[in-house]
């Protein structure tokens, strides 16, 4: 299925949980994709290069099956290796220019801007595809993450002419307020993959974006 990258940065942006068992990871992600995920980011901080390569390659095939983009967290080299649709860069993950040179002009490059609009302006100038802010609520994945406000989203929507992604403690209960404030996409880990019914949780998040 052909992937339309230009229209993909909206709705539910699923970020994979830490899962050493590749089969279990694929099972969870497949359940989420059935619920309406629009964009998937592979995130694995284990440092096991062979495992990360194995999982990224498997997720590349799964996302192609569902026709959605695959973004690799932090690692432009791995994104190139598995021909992912792009990379997401944190504050210490290298420059947009370097990632663009490696991956090519048509790939997605997202940038974490935390709670700083200045970083988003810089990312836009450097050629990023989208900017991400957070955490907006308490996060179990990053409990010490900088706190971002909903007003920041509204300001970013006015000033940054790129898709805006929100992350950090987002649930089906608070997600609507984040979208209303200006986010195009909700990046979610725990509230999706820790749910008893992953497909149902994904569907509920996806429905928020079309209300």
Secondary structure, DSSP 8 states (H G I E B T S, - for coil): ----GGG-SSEEEEE----S-HHHHHHHHHHHHHHT--EEEE---S--HHHHHHHHHHHHHHHHHHT-EEEEES-HHHHHHTT-SEEEE-TTS--HHHHHHHH-TTSEEEEEEET-HHHHHHHHHHT-SEEEE--SS--SSSTT-----HHHHHHHHHH--SEEEEESS--TTTHHHHHHHT-SEEEESHHHHTSSSHHHHHHHHHHHTT-
